[in-house]
Amino acid sequence: MVVRQSFGNTLDITLDYRRNPNATFLTTDLQTTSLAKTEVLTAASYDIAQLSVPVTWSKKDEVQNPRQNQKNALVKSLLTNGINSHDDMVEEAILASSDTSGFHCALTLMPEAGTGTVGGVNSSTDTFWRSIADAYAADGSDIEAIMTGIWNDVSKGSGSGLVPTLLFGGSDAHALFESTQVPFQRYDSQDIKAGAKRLWFKSAPFIFSQYGDDHIFFVNKKSFMLVASKEYFRDKGETQEIDDANGFSFKIYSALQLVTGNRSRLGVAYEA
């Protein structure tokens, strides 16, 4: 769900938000059809968020790794840690309870109320811009029914073709759902293997993060995207010597934003 593209001053996502209002069944062969301008497209506009990971090491580190292969290994390890830190911060920000320095979290796109203004579009007046949300019992007794209801609502019918392709949330919600499936486990040997390697709900994998809580998000790759700059995503800057210290530094930089082009295709389940 990572989309690379060139940015402008803002990030504009085109919304095909309603059925053509002039579509009609014809009552006669030569019935006059409307020539009114077709207004079915609008756009959500998102500000650009930025993420920077500075990587710094000292000349003493170079002294302690004098051979070329040692220096290469040192810089490679620092770069790998920088990239992993970058991705981990993105994951944490997606599952945060509020936006992080302008970077949207999943709860901004899919709040518990399903309403709010996202991308400059107000769902109070533009009802098509509301996401789906419902609460499940703390003991998980109705979690499967609630998840099925959200799945059906965001899919908008069995023939829509645009069903969720991923469910994600916190480890507690993931474990609670798995616990409801335990009665359906069957063992065929004396070596009992409990627990599931992977969880799926209907046709979508259900994964968890260490940063999530009781929320379960329903998304698909056409309506939920991490849009990143084509020119600046995980971009490694030039290595420079630090002016007032004995060391070197470079930065890993990204311009990015979490966006949606159709909130009605997104949903969230949460603990009541």
Secondary structure, DSSP 8 states (H G I E B T S, - for coil): -EEEE---SSEEEEEE-S--TT----SSTT-----S----EEEEEE--EEEEEEEEEEHHHHHHS-SHHHHHHHHHHHHHHHHHHHHHHHHHHHTSSS-BTTB--HHHHS-TTS-SEETTEETTT-GGG--EEEEE-TT-TTHHHHHHHHHHHHHTSTTS-----EEEEEHHHHHHHHHHTGGG----SSS---S-SSEEETTEEEEEETT--S-EEEE-TTTEEEEEESSSSSEE---EE-TTSSEEEEEEEEEEEEEES-GGG-EEEEE-
